[in-house]
Each structure stands twice: as structure tokens, then as C-alpha cells.
Amino acid sequence: MTYEQLGQLFASYASGLWATVQLTVFSLVLGLLIAIPLAVLRVSPNRIVSSPVAVYTWFMRGTPLLAQLMIVYYGFGQFQWMQDAWQRGTPLLSLLRDPYDCALIALTANTCAYTTEILAGALRATPYGEIEAARAYGMSQLTTWRRILLPSALRRFIPAYSNEVILMLHGTSLVSAITIVDLTGVARDFYANYYAPFEAFISVGTVYFGLTTIITLLVRLTERRYLVYLRPQNFATLAKS
Amino acid sequence: MLELQRYFPALLQGAGITLILAVLSVVLAVCLGMAGAVAKLYGSRAVVSMASAYTTLIRGVPEFVMMLLVFYGGQLILNQLASWVGLHAPDVNAFVAAVLTIGFIFGAYYTETFRGAILSVPRGQMEAARAYGFSGWLAFRRILFPQMMRLALPAAVNNWLVLLKATAIASLIGLHDVMFIADQAGRTTQTPMTFYLAACAVYLVVTSGSTACLARARTYLHRGVREGSLHR
């Protein structure tokens, strides 16, 4: 392998890394933003409100991410009206022709469902005293949600959500199935060109491992910041002060 | 609909392969998980660090990358071995590669599940068993195992659901599971949506069925537990 080839290889790994990071971050942020209102609907005592969300999470959590990616990217071509819309160039529907947009849609819809259920679980675990205290202070329903229920649930949600973040990073490795050249896509190309499976997949596995480690560290920092009240008290420092 | 009818037997066969793959992988994963948990809790320092390396490493790398490594890397090793012996190398079987990879990966998840469950059984239970003269194996079988299974059950079933869905990636290395059949049928008949949704239905049946079984297994495993209710 010449130095020129090595340089090209490095460049393609960097662009693959960028695609992976971009897809992970965008889908997680979008998914979380949509999941917050959905979780509020999910815990509603009104069946008419909660069951559509329940059906959505049931479907997304009961089927493989790969199937969801395929449905979004290849599935809609089946319909004539969709083909017509693509011919006309309808802006919103044209998103479904671009592999990157499709990947983003499928990944967001997937992580949103899991996040909704995690957050709904955290909301259900709200200590009843917190709600009572809010009532006693005369807070309105909306204020209680905004000041008490959501902040409290979002803190309890961090540990379980960190798992979801890592699963999402790993989930993006499937987008190479819909022609996107992410980190895994680069490794597959490398394997196809040089027939060197160990170099290709071990190197890319190491990069994923590094990314996972970074996420774990970030989670630890977030927990230290937001879950500080759950840490065991350090009696030694208390005694000193 | 007509297309679906025509490919129904093939889809059913694919669903069978998916299920067999998932069941074999989960058996391997549970065995590895049990061994890993025991190694992490009771092993010597070297064994503990080996088990920790296993779980950290596995959980840091995507299943798909791992499967590609086993499938293509395994082929390379087989080829090399065969050329030394002077034989023609057999092809790596996608099914075998998938069972090994998925079992090995989810073994790491089961290790953590079982470790947590064993830790949650009060120490005194084992001590009491030993004081009554139970041998180590008998105490494990009669005292520790039933109690840890109760605690491990929800997470274990969750792992199984994740594993089942992870088997779909084996279609990308050419295993003719339900996902692969649906993909092929959808391309030939130009009705991909119909077939992907049919494949999804297969996964949904198994996941929903498993969740229902969990509820029944839960009542069985909790038969000795007095449970208070938070709500009246």
C-alpha cells in the first residue's frame, strides 16, 4: 500500500466517522425532542390519548431497526401516488428518495419510540409526594408539569437513556444497508477492495469502541451534574468542614 | 395480496429460520452469561478481568461489525487453514456465523443481567443453605437459582427481545431468514412495502407472545413472594 492510498483511506474513514456521528447525534436530539410530548401523552389516563402512542411504540420496539430502515427507503416506492409525487418533486415526500434523509427518519422514529417508553417509565415513577407538594403550593397543572414532573422525570431518565444512546450509535451501523457510506460502510468497502477482513473490521470496531467510551464518559459527567443529590454523601468531607 | 399468498410458504420458512437462529443464539448466550456472571463474582483476579474485558469490549462494538468480522474473517482463517492442509476450504455458513456472533454478543448482556440478579439475592440465603449442610451445587440449584431467576426475569426477557430483532442483520450476510426472504420477494414483485410489513408482523407476533409469556412466568416465579400494592 502506498502512502497515497493510505491518505485516501484515512480521508474515507474520516468522512465515514462524520456520517456516523452526524446520524447518531441528529437522530438522538430529534428523537428526544419528539419523545418528551409523546411520553406525556403516553402516561395520560385517557385511553384515546395514550393508545395511539402505545401502538406506535409497540410497533417500533417490536420490529428490527433494519426492517424499519428498509421500509422507509425502499418501501414507499411501491405506491404509484408516491412515484407521481417524486416525479412532480413534492418537497416533503422527496425526502424519502434520499438515503441520508431516510436513514435519519428511520433512526429518529426508532429512538423516539424507545425514549418515549423510558421517559414514560420515569414519569410513572414520580414520588407521589412531589405531586402533592406542587398542589399544596397552588401550582397549576401546566406549572406542575413544567417545574416538577418533567425536570424530576428527566433526571431519573438519564441512566436508562444512556444505554439507548449507545444502542443508537451501534444502530447507525445498519445504514450501510441503504447505500450510506458510514464507518461500517467504509470498512465494507475496504474489505471489498483489499480482501482484508481483520484490518477492516477490527479497525472500525476500535473506532466504535472509542465512541462508546466517549459517550460513557459524557454520561458520567451529566450524571455528576444532574444526579448529584443521589450520590452517597461523603461523610469524611462533611466532618472536615 | 396475491403476491403475499404466493410467497407465503417461503416467508414461513424464513420465519422458521429466524426463530431457530434466535433460540440457538439465546441458549448459547444464556450459557455464556451464566458462566460470565459466575466468573465475574467468584473468579480469581485474572478470570474477573478476562470476563470484564469480554463484557466491555462486546458492548462497545456494533453487532453488525462483529458479524462481518466473524463471517469474512472466519472465511479467511478457514481458507488459510485449508491451504496448509492442502484441502479445498469449505464456505463459512452464514447460519453458524450468525449463531456464534449473536450468542457471543448477547452472552455479554446476559452476564451483566445474571451478575446483578445474583448480587440481589441476600447473602444470608446462601449462608443459611450452607449452614443446613447443602453442598455448593445443591444450594445453587435450590436456593440461589430460583431466587435469582425471579430477579433476572424482566431483564432476561428484554435481552431476548433485543436478540430476536438483532437476528435480522444476519440477512445482510446472506442468511435466508424472514428478513432476507421478504427483501427478495419485495424486489421481484416490486411490492417491497407489503413484504417488509409481513416480516415485521412475524417479529411482532414473537415479541408480543414473549411479553405475554413473561407475565405468566412472572406469576410462577413470584409464587413465594408477598407483594404489597402501591395503589388501592
Interface residues (C-beta under 8 A of the other chain):
Chain A: W58 F59 R61 G62 T63 P64 L65 L66 A67 M70 I71 Y74 G75 F76 G77 Q78 F79 I166 L169 H170 G171 S173 L174 A177 T184 A187 R188 Y191 Y195 P197 F198 F201 I202 V204 G205 Y208 F209 T212 T213
Chain B: L57 R59 G60 V61 P62 E63 F64 V65 M66 L68 L69 Y72 G73 Q75 L76 L161 K165 A166 T167 A168 I169 S171 L172 M179 A182 D183 G186 Q190 T191 P192 M193 T194 Y196 L197 A199 C200 Y203 L204 T207 S208
